[in-house]
Amino acid sequence: MTTRIDTRFAELKKQGRSAFVTYVMAGDPDLTTSLNIVKALPKAGADVIELGIPFTDPMADGPSIQAAGLRALKAGMTLKKTLGLVRDFRKDDNVTPLVLMGYYNPIYIYGVDKFLADAKSAGVDGLIIVDLPPEEDDELCIPALKAGLNFIRLATPTTDDKRLPAVLANTSGFVYYVSIAGITGAAAADANVVGEAVARIKRHTKLPICVGFGIRTPEAARAIAEKADGSVVGTALVDALKNSLDAEGRATAKTVNAVAELTAALAQGVKGAQQAAE
């Protein structure tokens, strides 16, 4: 079965360009503002949206995304409300692929079968669950694939050729390559190192490979787009949001635009890679 993710990557391949994937935290800094930001992303040039599920113990996230999750939780965000946000987004946009990214605990508490049914009906296309290794595929990955959702796996600089087949076995949609060892937002990605890593992973899979962690500027997004099938930006967008808030951490008139404007600039960087190739 073809998902919106599969369709979008096929379209981009025909256009000869890399995907621009944006990450924002659901419910940051509040539900209404968050929905408006998500609605603004496709217009600003996002090809795929990753929506963070707020969680109290996000071990792979750097300080910016941790803080975003805490702002969302403080504002009352839950997994149920995250699915509601997706449902509201889908009222106006039935084509932009939307991936939920987070940790297994909230889904486990929600109930896997109920979660998959509700996610599918809300309009979720895929899942990135960072703390479920391939050894746990029966928990969520296999049921998600059966429900018609892509299950997107992370590969890292430490994922060697022996480990890759296990990581890729039930992966669908795309492969998310983490360009640096460590947490989000910690360092800058090196395009040449990334290019070698992407080439190595491509020997094992036909899936598109998107690269995230360490991409903060249009120039960096462009450099990665020249090497991979997609560039993922999260921390820089979350920081732009945070810098637009008032002293109490509440949204201001600038908040949605701050994220949309940076998204547009980054999207131009990614699209610049295609022009350079032509």
N, C-alpha and C positions, 0 to 999 in steps of 0.2 A: 504493500500500500504506500502511496506517495503522500508525504506530508508537505506542509507549506515550506518547510526547510529545504526538502529535496527540490521542490519547484523553484525556489528562489536561487539556489546554487546553480541549477541547470540554466536559468535565465542569465545569470551573471557570467557563466562560462561562455554562453553564446555571445555576450557583449564583450568578452575578453577582459573582464576586470575582476578585481578582488572584492570581497564583501567587506563592508564596514559594520562591525558588530558592537553595539553599545550595551553597557551594563549600568543599571541603576538599582537602588534598593527600594523594594515595594514599601510604600507608606512613609518614605522619608521626604520632607519632615512631617508630613501629615497625609492622610489618604487623598484628599481632594487635590492638593498640589501635586502629589505623586502621579495621580491619574492624568493630570494636565501635562506633566512632563512626558509621560509615556506616549500620550497622544501627539506631542510635538516632535518626538524623535524621528518618525518616518519622514515627515515633511522636511526635517532638517538634513536628511540624508542617511539615516540609519537603515541598513538592509535587513538586519536581524536584531531583535531586542532580547537581551538577557535581563531577567527580573529577579533580583535577590530576594530570598525568603528570609525575613529577619529571624535571627537565632541568638540565644544568650551566650553561646560558647563557640564562636566561629574561628576555628583553629587555623585555617589557611588564609584568613583575611588580615590585611595590614590595618594600621590604626584608623585610616580614613573610612574604610568599609565597615570596620567594627563600630566606629562611632555612628555611621549611618544606620546600622542595624539597631543600635541602642536608641537613637532618635525615633526610629519607626516604632520600636516596642513601647517606648514611653508614650507615644501618641496613640497607643492602643492597637497597633497592627498585629494581625494574626494570620495564620495560613488560610483560614476561611475567607478573611477579608482580602487576602492577596488574590485568591481565585475570583472573588467578586470584582476586583480591579480589572482582571483579565477579561471578565465577562463584559464589563462596561466598555473597555477598550474595543472589544470586538463588535460593538454596536455600529461603529463607524469605520472599522478597518478589518476586513476579512482576509487580507493577503499578507500582511507583514508577519513573518515567523516570530513566535514568542517562546522563549525557553525559560523555565524556572531553574534557578541555580541556588543551591543551598546544601543543607545537611539532612541526614536521614531522620534524626530524632523527631522533628515536628510532623513528618509524614507518618512515621511509625505510630505516634500518638493519635493522629487523625484517623489512622486505619488505611492500610495500603490499598485495598480494593475500592473503598469509598473514595479515597484521594484520587486514584487513577480515573474512576468514573467521573468525578466532579471536575478534575483538571481537563479531561477530554471534552466534556460538555461546555466548559467555560471557554475553550478555544486555545488551550496550551498545546504546543507542538512538540516540545522536547523537554528533557530533564538533564541537568548536570548536578549530580549529587556527589560532592567531593570526598565524602568519608566512606563510600561504599566501594571496596576493591572488587575486582572480577571474581574473587573467591566467594563473594556474597551475591552473585547474580540472581539467585533464586528469590532473594528478598524482595527486590524491586525491579531490577533490570529486565528480566524475562517477562514478568507480568506487564511492565510498561510497554514492551515491544508488542506483546499480544493485544494490548489495549489500543495500539496504533500510534503510540508516542515514540519519538526518537529518544534513544538513551545515549548521551554524548559523554565520552570518557576523556579524562585528562591524561596526556602523556607529558613527561618532564625530561629535563636533561639527564636525569638518572635512570630513565626507562631504557634499558639496554635491549639489544636485538633478541635476547632470550625471553625478556619480559613482554616485549611488544605484542606478540601474537595473543597472549592472554588478555592484554588490555584492549585489543582490537576485536576480539572474538564476537562480542555481542554489541559492539558500538554501531550506531547509525546516525544519520544526519550529517555530522562532521566530527572531526577529531579536534579537541582543544589542546593545542600545544602550549605548555607553560614555559615561557622563554627563559626564565631564570629560576634557580633553585632558591626557595624561600617563600616569603609571604607576598601578597599583592602590594604594589606600590613601592617596593623596596629599592629597586635599581632600574637602570635603563637596559632595554633589550639591544643586543648586538646583531644587526641585520645579517652579517656574514655567517656568524655562528648559527643563527636561526635558519639561514638558507641551507646549510649543511644538514641540520637536524630535520628540516622538512623533507629534503631529498631522501634521507634515510627512512623516515616514516612512510614516504610514498612507495618505497619498495615493498611495503607490507600491506598497503591498502589503496583502494581506488577512491576512498572518501575524501572530500575536501578537508584541508587542514587549516584551521584558524589559529592565529598566534595571539596570546594575551600575556599580561603582566609586563610592566615596564614600558608601555607605549603612552606617552603623555602629550606629544606635539604633532601637528600636521606632518612635519618632516619625518618624524619617527614612524608615523602611521604609513606614510608613503614608502619608506624604506622597507618596512615589513611587507607591505602589499606587493612589492616587487618580487618577494620571495615566497609568499604563501597565498592561500586561497581566501584568506580573510584576516583582518586586524581587529582585535578586541580591545576596547578602551573602557575602563571602569573607574579606577581611582581618580583620574583627572576630571571626569564628569562629576563624580561625587564631591570632589574638592570644590569645583565651580559652584555646585549647589550650596555647600556649606558656607562658602565665602559670601553668598548672597543673603544669608539669614540675618535676622536682627540679633541684638545682644542676648535675647532669651532663647535663641535657636529656632525662632518661628520664621515661616516663609514671609517674604516681602514681595512687593510688586516686581522685583527684578528676578525672582528665583527661577521661574520657568524659562525666561529668556536667557539667563546665564548658561543654563544647560543646553538650550537649543542652539545658541550662538557658537559655543565650543564644538558641539556636534557638527554643525555646518562646516566649521573650519577644518575639523579632522576629516570629515567626509570628502572635502576638496583635496586633502592630502592623499587619501586613498585613491580617489579618481585620477589624481595627477600621475599615479603610477601607470595607469592605462595609457594616458596620453604620451608618456615618455616611451612606452613600449611601441607605440604606433609609428 
